[in-house]
Amino acid sequence: MEARLVVLVSGEGTNLQALIDACADPAYGAAVVAVGADRDGIGALKRADRANIPAFTLKVGDFAAREQWDEALAARCAEYQPDLIVCAGFMKLVGAAFLARFRGRCLNTHPALLPSFPGMHGVRDALDYGVKVTGCTVFLVDRGVDDGPVIAQAAVPVDDDDDEETLHERIKVAERALLVATVGRMARDGWTLTGGRKVRIGS
């Protein structure tokens, strides 16, 4: 039985494409059953269309209140009966209604080794701090910003001549590989959350 993935997107969809490509192998154990976006005309929606994957768009500005958008997003995702929701470059924070349905089943990525350097500028902040190693994190989405339980991490060395762009490009490569590997393991082997913060994949 394949795990059902709903992927939420805001941009070009390179992480989405990596997941679509991985799901083409039956041994991966998962299938992308829907793609949700918070804006029109993005590359990720074109990728979904090319792969014949159902897609929907829910824009925050089309709702009277952020909470209404959050409830609509939760309801729309639930229509596809997902085992996992993957935020793949999704640039919106989900709220209470969404987490009430999907806490523990929604994951995201961050371009730093959390809990270090959370927020919108994780790559720049790591570079400015002068660390010699940074990386990427896959984590379960919680109420805060980038502070949910860590599922997996990968290290990326910082070169002396790195700027934000060159470092971020190397992190993106590691992030895609980590996301695909982690989602596949969770789909095939299951996962448990204990003590509020400790995620274990498999038994």
C-alpha positions as CSV (number, residue, x, y, z in Angstrom):
1,M,0.0,0.0,0.0
2,E,1.6,3.3,-1.1
3,A,1.6,6.2,1.3
4,R,-0.4,9.1,-0.1
5,L,1.4,12.4,-0.3
6,V,-0.1,15.9,-0.6
7,V,2.6,18.4,-1.5
8,L,2.2,22.1,-0.7
9,V,4.2,24.5,-2.9
10,S,4.8,28.2,-3.6
11,G,7.5,28.3,-6.3
12,E,9.3,26.5,-9.0
13,G,8.7,23.1,-7.5
14,T,12.2,21.5,-7.7
15,N,11.5,19.5,-4.5
16,L,8.1,18.5,-5.8
17,Q,9.8,17.3,-9.0
18,A,12.3,15.2,-7.0
19,L,9.4,13.6,-5.1
20,I,7.4,12.9,-8.3
21,D,10.5,11.3,-9.9
22,A,11.1,9.2,-6.8
23,C,7.5,8.0,-6.7
24,A,7.8,6.7,-10.3
25,D,9.7,3.8,-8.7
26,P,7.2,1.3,-7.1
27,A,9.8,0.4,-4.5
28,Y,9.7,4.0,-3.2
29,G,6.4,3.3,-1.4
30,A,4.6,6.6,-2.0
31,A,2.6,8.5,-4.5
32,V,1.9,12.2,-4.9
33,V,-1.9,12.3,-4.9
34,A,-2.4,16.1,-5.0
35,V,-0.4,19.4,-5.1
36,G,-1.7,22.5,-3.3
37,A,-0.4,26.1,-3.9
38,D,-0.9,29.5,-2.4
39,R,-0.5,31.4,-5.7
40,D,-1.3,31.0,-9.4
41,G,1.1,30.7,-12.3
42,I,4.0,29.0,-10.5
43,G,6.3,26.4,-12.0
44,A,5.3,23.8,-9.4
45,L,1.7,23.8,-10.7
46,K,3.0,23.2,-14.3
47,R,5.0,20.3,-13.0
48,A,1.9,18.8,-11.4
49,D,0.0,19.3,-14.6
50,R,2.7,17.5,-16.7
51,A,2.6,14.6,-14.2
52,N,-1.3,14.5,-14.3
53,I,-1.5,15.1,-10.6
54,P,-4.6,17.0,-9.3
55,A,-3.8,20.5,-8.1
56,F,-5.6,23.3,-6.2
57,T,-4.8,26.9,-5.3
58,L,-5.9,28.7,-2.2
59,K,-4.7,32.3,-1.8
60,V,-4.7,33.9,1.6
61,G,-6.0,37.1,0.1
62,D,-9.2,35.5,-1.1
63,F,-10.3,34.9,2.5
64,A,-11.6,37.4,5.0
65,A,-9.3,36.1,7.7
66,R,-6.2,34.0,7.9
67,E,-8.0,31.4,10.0
68,Q,-10.5,30.8,7.3
69,W,-7.8,30.2,4.8
70,D,-6.2,27.7,7.2
71,E,-9.5,25.9,7.7
72,A,-10.0,25.7,3.9
73,L,-6.5,24.4,3.3
74,A,-7.0,21.7,6.0
75,A,-10.3,20.7,4.5
76,R,-9.0,20.6,0.9
77,C,-5.9,18.5,1.9
78,A,-8.2,16.1,3.8
79,E,-10.2,15.4,0.7
80,Y,-7.2,13.5,-0.6
81,Q,-6.8,11.4,2.5
82,P,-3.0,12.0,2.9
83,D,-0.7,9.9,5.0
84,L,1.8,12.7,4.8
85,I,1.7,16.4,3.8
86,V,5.0,17.7,2.5
87,C,5.7,21.4,2.5
88,A,8.1,21.7,-0.4
89,G,9.0,25.4,-0.6
90,F,5.6,26.4,0.8
91,M,6.0,30.0,2.0
92,K,3.0,30.1,4.4
93,L,2.7,29.1,8.0
94,V,-0.2,26.8,8.8
95,G,-2.4,27.4,11.8
96,A,-4.4,25.7,14.5
97,A,-7.1,24.2,12.3
98,F,-4.6,22.6,9.9
99,L,-2.5,21.3,12.8
100,A,-5.5,19.9,14.5
101,R,-5.9,17.6,11.5
102,F,-2.4,16.9,10.5
103,R,0.0,17.5,13.4
104,G,2.6,14.7,13.3
105,R,1.9,14.1,9.6
106,C,3.1,17.3,8.0
107,L,6.8,17.9,7.4
108,N,8.9,20.8,6.1
109,T,12.5,21.5,5.2
110,H,14.8,24.3,6.4
111,P,18.2,25.3,4.9
112,A,20.2,25.1,8.2
113,L,20.8,22.7,11.1
114,L,17.9,23.5,13.4
115,P,17.6,24.7,16.1
116,S,20.4,26.9,14.8
117,F,19.4,29.7,12.4
118,P,15.6,29.4,12.1
119,G,13.5,31.8,10.0
120,M,13.6,33.3,6.5
121,H,17.4,33.8,6.3
122,G,18.9,30.6,7.6
123,V,21.7,30.5,5.0
124,R,22.6,34.2,5.4
125,D,22.5,34.0,9.2
126,A,24.8,30.9,9.2
127,L,27.2,32.6,6.9
128,D,27.3,35.8,8.9
129,Y,27.8,33.9,12.1
130,G,30.9,32.3,10.6
131,V,30.1,28.6,11.1
132,K,32.2,26.1,9.3
133,V,29.4,23.6,8.8
134,T,25.7,24.2,8.2
135,G,23.2,22.1,6.3
136,C,19.5,21.2,6.1
137,T,16.8,19.8,8.3
138,V,13.6,17.9,7.7
139,F,11.2,18.4,10.6
140,L,7.6,17.9,11.6
141,V,5.6,21.2,11.4
142,D,4.4,22.6,14.7
143,R,2.9,25.9,15.9
144,G,6.2,27.8,15.9
145,V,8.6,28.9,13.1
146,D,11.0,26.1,12.3
147,D,10.9,24.6,15.7
148,G,9.0,21.3,15.2
149,P,10.6,17.9,16.0
150,V,13.6,17.1,13.9
151,I,13.3,14.0,11.6
152,A,16.5,14.1,9.7
153,Q,19.5,16.4,9.0
154,A,22.4,16.6,6.6
155,A,25.6,18.6,7.0
156,V,27.0,20.9,4.3
157,P,30.5,22.4,4.8
158,V,30.9,26.2,4.4
159,D,33.8,27.1,2.1
160,D,35.9,30.2,2.8
161,D,34.8,31.9,-0.4
162,D,31.1,31.1,-0.1
163,D,28.5,33.8,-0.5
164,E,24.8,33.3,0.3
165,E,24.0,32.2,-3.3
166,T,26.8,29.5,-3.7
167,L,26.2,28.1,-0.2
168,H,22.4,28.0,-0.7
169,E,22.8,26.1,-4.0
170,R,24.8,23.4,-2.3
171,I,22.3,23.2,0.6
172,K,19.4,22.9,-1.9
173,V,21.1,19.8,-3.5
174,A,21.5,18.2,0.0
175,E,18.0,19.2,1.0
176,R,16.4,17.6,-2.0
177,A,18.2,14.3,-1.5
178,L,17.4,14.4,2.3
179,L,13.7,15.1,1.7
180,V,13.3,12.4,-0.9
181,A,15.2,9.8,1.3
182,T,13.3,10.8,4.5
183,V,9.8,10.8,2.9
184,G,10.5,7.4,1.3
185,R,11.7,5.9,4.6
186,M,8.6,7.3,6.4
187,A,6.3,5.9,3.7
188,R,7.9,2.4,3.8
189,D,8.7,2.0,7.5
190,G,6.4,4.4,9.4
191,W,7.4,6.7,12.2
192,T,6.7,7.5,15.8
193,L,7.0,10.7,17.9
194,T,7.8,10.2,21.5
195,G,8.4,12.6,24.4
196,G,7.1,15.5,22.3
197,R,10.3,15.9,20.2
198,K,11.9,12.6,19.3
199,V,11.1,11.2,15.9
200,R,12.0,7.6,15.1
201,I,11.5,6.1,11.6
202,G,10.7,2.4,11.6
203,S,10.1,0.2,14.6
